[in-house]
């Protein structure tokens, strides 16, 4: 895969419970969709392409979290989705560090994201 796709899971309650059982610390809630960032295919090894990929994924996550926080200000009782980043240890650590770095400029925080290396 050349690009990472972030999609919202709108499966049934049983599907959510099944997928949640394989992810630690996840409490299945049928009313809250799961947003899954799957990075298990790995990022490039070369320095420049790897940095570009980490920056792109981090920016997408940051943009989503910022949009979600702004949208929740305009609407009451908005359902927040659970956000997970799945991948290899170094890849998750790099994305987490970059989201933290971007979080100083925006309202995004890695506290809103579950990183599962």
C-alpha positions, 0 to 999 in steps of 0.5 A: 500500500502506498498510502494509509487510509483512515476509515470509520468503522460502522459495523454492527454491535457484534463486529465492534465487540469482536474487534475490540476484544483483540485490542487491549483497554477497549470498552466496546460501545455500539454508539461510538464508532471506531476509527482505525489507523492501520500501519502494520504494513510498515513505513519505509526504511529510507530516512526521507520517505519515512519522515514524509509518511510519519508527517502525513499520518500524524497530520491526518490524525491531528486534523481529525482530532482538531475537527472533532473537537471543533465539531463537538463545540457546535453540537451537543451530545456528539458521539466521539469515536475511539481512535486507534493506531495499530502498527509496529513499535517504532512506527507507532512511537514516531507517529505518537511523537509527531502528534505530540509535537503538532499538539502544541500548535493545535488542540490535538493530544495523544491522550485521545489516541490509543497506540497499539504497537 
